[in-house]
């Protein structure tokens, strides 16, 4: 899933196979895009502007961050 924008932070509960997944994404220091995903049920990953966290086991936080300056911050999450 994708989110983009110039905002500072967005926390959301998203759903995969009907199960809640915690996803936080946005900017840090105004110039870094980030994506953070947490679930206790699925293997999951986070991507921020092309930087990928790798697959994380259930219960382990997936985090990715990438310098974007004033450019568009794009964040993704994935589960399997």
N, C-alpha and C positions, 0 to 999 in steps of 0.2 A: 504494500500500500504506500501511497505517496502523499506528502504534504510539502508545501513550499511557501515562502513568504519572507517578509522583512521583520516580522514580530520577534519578540525576545524569547518567549517560551510558550509551549502549548502542551498541557498534560491531557491525556485522553484514555478512556477505556475503550478498546477496540475488541472485536470478537473474531475468533478463529474456531470454526466448527462448533459454534454456539457457546464457547468458553471465553470468559473475559481475559484480556491480555492488557497489561499496563504499558502504555507508550508515552514517553515524554520526548519532545523534540522542539527545536527552535535554534536560537543563537546564544552563544556565550561571548562576553566581551564585545558584542555587537559585530564581530567579524568572523566568528567560527560557527559553522553549522554543526548541529549535533542531533543524534538520535539514540534513545535509550529504551530498551525493551526488557520486560520482566514477566515471566510466567512460570508457574510450577507444574504445568501440564504438558508442554511441548518443547521440542528443540526449536530454537529461535535465533534470529539475527537482527542486527540494526545496520543501516547504511546511511551515511551522510555525504552527499555530493561525491559519490563514487568510492568513499572509504568504507570498507566493510568490516564488521566486527568478527566475522567468522561465525560458524554455528556454535551456540552455547547450549549446554544441558539445562533441563528444567531446574529452576531455582537459582541459576546463575545469571547475573545481569549482563546483557549484551549492550555495548556502548561503542559508538563511532563518532568521530569528530573530524572536520576538515576546514582549513582556512578558506574563506570565500570573500573576504574583504567586504565591499559594498554590494557584491553580486547576490544572486538568488540563492537562498538556502533551501536545499531539497533534502527531505528525510523520508526514509522508507523503513518498514518493518516486514518481517517474514516469519512464518512458522511452518513446521512440518512434523 
